Amino acid sequence: MPYMKAIANGNLFASFVVFVAWMVWLIGFGHLWDEDLFSVYHEKLNCNRNTDSLEVGRCQAGGSS
């Protein structure tokens, strides 16, 4: 059973490393899902954020209204 604990600890460590790397990528390189990114998607999807609701199919992918 010691090998199972070693594998579990290795998986936890690897998960922690991936999570930290992802947070660095998100915060450090400006990949946050903010208002500017919502606006870009709504523009590409031809959605009017003031009048189209999220029930409009093409606007659902653009996030919140």
N, CA, C and O atoms as a printed pandas DataFrame, in Angstrom:
     atom_number atom_name residue_name chain_id  residue_number  x_coord  y_coord  z_coord
0              1         N          MET        A               1    0.789   -1.217    0.000
1              2        CA          MET        A               1    0.000    0.000    0.000
2              3         C          MET        A               1    0.833    1.284    0.000
3              4         O          MET        A               1    0.299    2.343   -0.331
4              5         N          PRO        A               2    2.112    1.232    0.356
5              6        CA          PRO        A               2    2.878    2.498    0.337
6              7         C          PRO        A               2    2.955    3.107   -1.059
7              8         O          PRO        A               2    3.020    4.328   -1.202
8              9         N          TYR        A               3    2.948    2.254   -2.098
9             10        CA          TYR        A               3    3.006    2.791   -3.456
10            11         C          TYR        A               3    1.748    3.586   -3.786
11            12         O          TYR        A               3    1.814    4.557   -4.539
12            13         N          MET        A               4    0.619    3.193   -3.239
13            14        CA          MET        A               4   -0.618    3.927   -3.496
14            15         C          MET        A               4   -0.575    5.308   -2.846
15            16         O          MET        A               4   -1.059    6.282   -3.421
16            17         N          LYS        A               5    0.000    5.391   -1.654
17            18        CA          LYS        A               5    0.160    6.697   -1.007
18            19         C          LYS        A               5    1.123    7.566   -1.787
19            20         O          LYS        A               5    0.916    8.774   -1.908
20            21         N          ALA        A               6    2.175    6.962   -2.316
21            22        CA          ALA        A               6    3.138    7.726   -3.110
22            23         C          ALA        A               6    2.494    8.257   -4.386
23            24         O          ALA        A               6    2.726    9.398   -4.784
24            25         N          ILE        A               7    1.683    7.413   -5.022
25            26        CA          ILE        A               7    0.982    7.845   -6.239
26            27         C          ILE        A               7   -0.017    8.953   -5.904
27            28         O          ILE        A               7   -0.117    9.936   -6.637
28            29         N          ALA        A               8   -0.752    8.802   -4.809
29            30        CA          ALA        A               8   -1.722    9.821   -4.410
30            31         C          ALA        A               8   -1.021   11.139   -4.104
31            32         O          ALA        A               8   -1.482   12.202   -4.521
32            33         N          ASN        A               9    0.087   11.075   -3.380
33            34        CA          ASN        A               9    0.825   12.300   -3.076
34            35         C          ASN        A               9    1.387   12.934   -4.342
35            36         O          ASN        A               9    1.397   14.158   -4.474
36            37         N          GLY        A              10    1.852   12.110   -5.268
37            38        CA          GLY        A              10    2.346   12.633   -6.547
38            39         C          GLY        A              10    1.241   13.314   -7.340
39            40         O          GLY        A              10    1.459   14.363   -7.946
40            41         N          ASN        A              11    0.058   12.716   -7.335
41            42        CA          ASN        A              11   -1.078   13.321   -8.034
42            43         C          ASN        A              11   -1.492   14.641   -7.390
43            44         O          ASN        A              11   -1.802   15.606   -8.089
44            45         N          LEU        A              12   -1.496   14.682   -6.079
45            46        CA          LEU        A              12   -1.823   15.940   -5.398
46            47         C          LEU        A              12   -0.805   17.021   -5.721
47            48         O          LEU        A              12   -1.167   18.170   -5.973
48            49         N          PHE        A              13    0.470   16.650   -5.714
49            50        CA          PHE        A              13    1.521   17.620   -6.031
50            51         C          PHE        A              13    1.389   18.105   -7.473
51            52         O          PHE        A              13    1.488   19.303   -7.737
52            53         N          ALA        A              14    1.168   17.184   -8.399
53            54        CA          ALA        A              14    1.012   17.563   -9.809
54            55         C          ALA        A              14   -0.204   18.470   -9.995
55            56         O          ALA        A              14   -0.145   19.435  -10.756
56            57         N          SER        A              15   -1.297   18.169   -9.309
57            58        CA          SER        A              15   -2.492   19.023   -9.389
58            59         C          SER        A              15   -2.205   20.414   -8.863
59            60         O          SER        A              15   -2.641   21.409   -9.442
60            61         N          PHE        A              16   -1.473   20.482   -7.769
61            62        CA          PHE        A              16   -1.114   21.781   -7.206
62            63         C          PHE        A              16   -0.246   22.580   -8.174
63            64         O          PHE        A              16   -0.460   23.779   -8.355
64            65         N          VAL        A              17    0.725   21.926   -8.790
65            66        CA          VAL        A              17    1.604   22.603   -9.755
66            67         C          VAL        A              17    0.796   23.123  -10.943
67            68         O          VAL        A              17    1.000   24.253  -11.386
68            69         N          VAL        A              18   -0.115   22.308  -11.456
69            70        CA          VAL        A              18   -0.945   22.726  -12.596
70            71         C          VAL        A              18   -1.838   23.894  -12.198
71            72         O          VAL        A              18   -1.992   24.843  -12.967
72            73         N          PHE        A              19   -2.427   23.836  -11.003
73            74        CA          PHE        A              19   -3.290   24.919  -10.545
74            75         C          PHE        A              19   -2.511   26.225  -10.410
75            76         O          PHE        A              19   -2.985   27.273  -10.848
76            77         N          VAL        A              20   -1.341   26.176   -9.818
77            78        CA          VAL        A              20   -0.520   27.381   -9.663
78            79         C          VAL        A              20   -0.110   27.926  -11.031
79            80         O          VAL        A              20   -0.157   29.136  -11.254
80            81         N          ALA        A              21    0.288   27.049  -11.941
81            82        CA          ALA        A              21    0.664   27.495  -13.288
82            83         C          ALA        A              21   -0.515   28.142  -13.996
83            84         O          ALA        A              21   -0.349   29.146  -14.689
84            85         N          TRP        A              22   -1.705   27.575  -13.828
85            86        CA          TRP        A              22   -2.900   28.144  -14.453
86            87         C          TRP        A              22   -3.210   29.524  -13.881
87            88         O          TRP        A              22   -3.543   30.446  -14.626
88            89         N          MET        A              23   -3.102   29.668  -12.560
89            90        CA          MET        A              23   -3.353   30.972  -11.936
90            91         C          MET        A              23   -2.322   32.007  -12.400
91            92         O          MET        A              23   -2.673   33.161  -12.646
92            93         N          VAL        A              24   -1.069   31.606  -12.521
93            94        CA          VAL        A              24   -0.039   32.521  -13.034
94            95         C          VAL        A              24   -0.378   32.928  -14.458
95            96         O          VAL        A              24   -0.245   34.097  -14.818
96            97         N          TRP        A              25   -0.816   31.968  -15.273
97            98        CA          TRP        A              25   -1.171   32.281  -16.654
98            99         C          TRP        A              25   -2.370   33.233  -16.704
99           100         O          TRP        A              25   -2.380   34.179  -17.492
100          101         N          LEU        A              26   -3.383   32.981  -15.859
101          102        CA          LEU        A              26   -4.571   33.831  -15.842
102          103         C          LEU        A              26   -4.242   35.250  -15.389
103          104         O          LEU        A              26   -4.539   36.223  -16.082
104          105         N          ILE        A              27   -3.633   35.348  -14.232
105          106        CA          ILE        A              27   -3.416   36.658  -13.615
106          107         C          ILE        A              27   -2.193   37.353  -14.192
107          108         O          ILE        A              27   -2.234   38.549  -14.483
108          109         N          GLY        A              28   -1.114   36.616  -14.358
109          110        CA          GLY        A              28    0.137   37.216  -14.808
110          111         C          GLY        A              28    0.126   37.682  -16.245
111          112         O          GLY        A              28    0.807   38.648  -16.591
112          113         N          PHE        A              29   -0.640   37.006  -17.092
113          114        CA          PHE        A              29   -0.634   37.348  -18.508
114          115         C          PHE        A              29   -1.943   37.979  -18.969
115          116         O          PHE        A              29   -2.174   38.124  -20.169
116          117         N          GLY        A              30   -2.796   38.353  -18.026
117          118        CA          GLY        A              30   -4.006   39.103  -18.357
118          119         C          GLY        A              30   -5.066   38.317  -19.095
119          120         O          GLY        A              30   -5.739   38.874  -19.963
120          121         N          HIS        A              31   -5.240   37.053  -18.786
121          122        CA          HIS        A              31   -6.257   36.248  -19.451
122          123         C          HIS        A              31   -7.530   36.131  -18.617
123          124         O          HIS        A              31   -8.216   35.110  -18.675
124          125         N          LEU        A              32   -7.844   37.142  -17.861
125          126        CA          LEU        A              32   -9.046   37.113  -17.038
126          127         C          LEU        A              32  -10.272   37.355  -17.903
127          128         O          LEU        A              32  -10.198   38.067  -18.905
128          129         N          TRP        A              33  -11.390   36.770  -17.525
129          130        CA          TRP        A              33  -12.643   36.918  -18.270
130          131         C          TRP        A              33  -13.339   38.165  -17.752
131          132         O          TRP        A              33  -14.156   38.095  -16.834
132          133         N          ASP        A              34  -13.013   39.306  -18.344
133          134        CA          ASP        A              34  -13.509   40.583  -17.860
134          135         C          ASP        A              34  -14.474   41.217  -18.850
135          136         O          ASP        A              34  -14.809   40.616  -19.871
136          137         N          GLU        A              35  -14.914   42.417  -18.551
137          138        CA          GLU        A              35  -15.887   43.121  -19.400
138          139         C          GLU        A              35  -15.367   43.304  -20.825
139          140         O          GLU        A              35  -16.139   43.194  -21.777
140          141         N          ASP        A              36  -14.083   43.579  -20.985
141          142        CA          ASP        A              36  -13.535   43.774  -22.335
142          143         C          ASP        A              36  -13.663   42.504  -23.162
143          144         O          ASP        A              36  -14.007   42.561  -24.343
144          145         N          LEU        A              37  -13.387   41.360  -22.549
145          146        CA          LEU        A              37  -13.485   40.101  -23.273
146          147         C          LEU        A              37  -14.935   39.784  -23.614
147          148         O          LEU        A              37  -15.213   39.289  -24.707
148          149         N          PHE        A              38  -15.867   40.060  -22.700
149          150        CA          PHE        A              38  -17.279   39.887  -23.017
150          151         C          PHE        A              38  -17.665   40.752  -24.211
151          152         O          PHE        A              38  -18.380   40.292  -25.101
152          153         N          SER        A              39  -17.206   41.981  -24.240
153          154        CA          SER        A              39  -17.548   42.899  -25.323
154          155         C          SER        A              39  -17.032   42.402  -26.662
155          156         O          SER        A              39  -17.722   42.514  -27.676
156          157         N          VAL        A              40  -15.832   41.858  -26.672
157          158        CA          VAL        A              40  -15.259   41.342  -27.917
158          159         C          VAL        A              40  -16.113   40.210  -28.460
159          160         O          VAL        A              40  -16.411   40.180  -29.654
160          161         N          TYR        A              41  -16.513   39.274  -27.600
161          162        CA          TYR        A              41  -17.325   38.161  -28.067
162          163         C          TYR        A              41  -18.704   38.627  -28.525
163          164         O          TYR        A              41  -19.213   38.139  -29.534
164          165         N          HIS        A              42  -19.305   39.542  -27.815
165          166        CA          HIS        A              42  -20.616   40.037  -28.240
166          167         C          HIS        A              42  -20.530   40.738  -29.589
167          168         O          HIS        A              42  -21.439   40.626  -30.411
168          169         N          GLU        A              43  -19.455   41.448  -29.812
169          170        CA          GLU        A              43  -19.278   42.119  -31.097
170          171         C          GLU        A              43  -19.108   41.088  -32.211
171          172         O          GLU        A              43  -19.710   41.224  -33.277
172          173         N          LYS        A              44  -18.300   40.066  -31.975
173          174        CA          LYS        A              44  -18.083   39.035  -32.995
174          175         C          LYS        A              44  -19.357   38.244  -33.275
175          176         O          LYS        A              44  -19.572   37.797  -34.402
176          177         N          LEU        A              45  -20.200   38.067  -32.265
177          178        CA          LEU        A              45  -21.433   37.305  -32.425
178          179         C          LEU        A              45  -22.593   38.177  -32.886
179          180         O          LEU        A              45  -23.716   37.692  -33.024
180          181         N          ASN        A              46  -22.335   39.450  -33.124
181          182        CA          ASN        A              46  -23.353   40.398  -33.565
182          183         C          ASN        A              46  -24.492   40.480  -32.556
183          184         O          ASN        A              46  -25.665   40.444  -32.927
184          185         N          CYS        A              47  -24.137   40.590  -31.279
185          186        CA          CYS        A              47  -25.127   40.717  -30.220
186          187         C          CYS        A              47  -25.125   42.147  -29.696
187          188         O          CYS        A              47  -24.070   42.754  -29.509
188          189         N          ASN        A              48  -26.298   42.661  -29.468
189          190        CA          ASN        A              48  -26.424   43.959  -28.827
190          191         C          ASN        A              48  -26.630   43.693  -27.346
191          192         O          ASN        A              48  -27.680   43.194  -26.942
192          193         N          ARG        A              49  -25.638   44.022  -26.540
193          194        CA          ARG        A              49  -25.701   43.699  -25.120
194          195         C          ARG        A              49  -26.802   44.478  -24.405
195          196         O          ARG        A              49  -27.206   44.101  -23.305
196          197         N          ASN        A              50  -27.283   45.536  -25.002
197          198        CA          ASN        A              50  -28.329   46.333  -24.361
198          199         C          ASN        A              50  -29.727   45.784  -24.631
199          200         O          ASN        A              50  -30.625   45.967  -23.810
200          201         N          THR        A              51  -29.928   45.118  -25.764
201          202        CA          THR        A              51  -31.272   44.669  -26.115
202          203         C          THR        A              51  -31.405   43.155  -26.210
203          204         O          THR        A              51  -32.472   42.623  -25.905
204          205         N          ASP        A              52  -30.358   42.440  -26.623
205          206        CA          ASP        A              52  -30.437   40.986  -26.768
206          207         C          ASP        A              52  -30.273   40.320  -25.416
207          208         O          ASP        A              52  -29.371   40.653  -24.647
208          209         N          SER        A              53  -31.151   39.381  -25.141
209          210        CA          SER        A              53  -31.015   38.636  -23.888
210          211         C          SER        A              53  -30.161   37.406  -24.140
211          212         O          SER        A              53  -29.820   37.098  -25.282
212          213         N          LEU        A              54  -29.823   36.712  -23.077
213          214        CA          LEU        A              54  -29.020   35.504  -23.224
214          215         C          LEU        A              54  -29.817   34.347  -23.808
215          216         O          LEU        A              54  -29.254   33.290  -24.092
216          217         N          GLU        A              55  -31.131   34.538  -23.993
217          218        CA          GLU        A              55  -31.916   33.498  -24.634
218          219         C          GLU        A              55  -31.668   33.478  -26.138
219          220         O          GLU        A              55  -31.948   32.474  -26.792
220          221         N          VAL        A              56  -31.152   34.558  -26.692
221          222        CA          VAL        A              56  -30.810   34.585  -28.111
222          223         C          VAL        A              56  -29.607   33.662  -28.279
223          224         O          VAL        A              56  -28.563   33.888  -27.668
224          225         N          GLY        A              57  -29.745   32.627  -29.101
225          226        CA          GLY        A              57  -28.750   31.571  -29.202
226          227         C          GLY        A              57  -27.333   32.058  -29.430
227          228         O          GLY        A              57  -26.407   31.596  -28.764
228          229         N          ARG        A              58  -27.149   32.967  -30.344
229          230        CA          ARG        A              58  -25.787   33.394  -30.669
230          231         C          ARG        A              58  -25.178   34.219  -29.527
231          232         O          ARG        A              58  -23.957   34.344  -29.427
232          233         N          CYS        A              59  -26.028   34.769  -28.684
233          234        CA          CYS        A              59  -25.519   35.596  -27.593
234          235         C          CYS        A              59  -25.167   34.783  -26.350
235          236         O          CYS        A              59  -24.470   35.285  -25.469
236          237         N          GLN        A              60  -25.631   33.544  -26.263
237          238        CA          GLN        A              60  -25.344   32.728  -25.100
238          239         C          GLN        A              60  -23.842   32.489  -24.942
239          240         O          GLN        A              60  -23.329   32.447  -23.824
240          241         N          ALA        A              61  -23.148   32.332  -26.061
241          242        CA          ALA        A              61  -21.711   32.071  -25.995
242          243         C          ALA        A              61  -20.938   33.295  -25.566
243          244         O          ALA        A              61  -19.775   33.183  -25.178
244          245         N          GLY        A              62  -21.553   34.463  -25.626
245          246        CA          GLY        A              62  -20.861   35.702  -25.277
246          247         C          GLY        A              62  -20.882   36.018  -23.805
247          248         O          GLY        A              62  -20.277   37.006  -23.390
248          249         N          GLY        A              63  -21.540   35.237  -23.010
249          250        CA          GLY        A              63  -21.500   35.456  -21.570
250          251         C          GLY        A              63  -22.696   36.231  -21.052
251          252         O          GLY        A              63  -23.824   36.045  -21.508
252          253         N          SER        A              64  -22.431   37.097  -20.101
253          254        CA          SER        A              64  -23.521   37.815  -19.431
254          255         C          SER        A              64  -23.947   39.036  -20.217
255          256         O          SER        A              64  -23.224   39.513  -21.092
256          257         N          SER        A              65  -25.116   39.531  -19.898
257          258        CA          SER        A              65  -25.602   40.741  -20.580
258          259         C          SER        A              65  -25.524   41.918  -19.657
259          260         O          SER        A              65  -25.887   43.029  -20.041
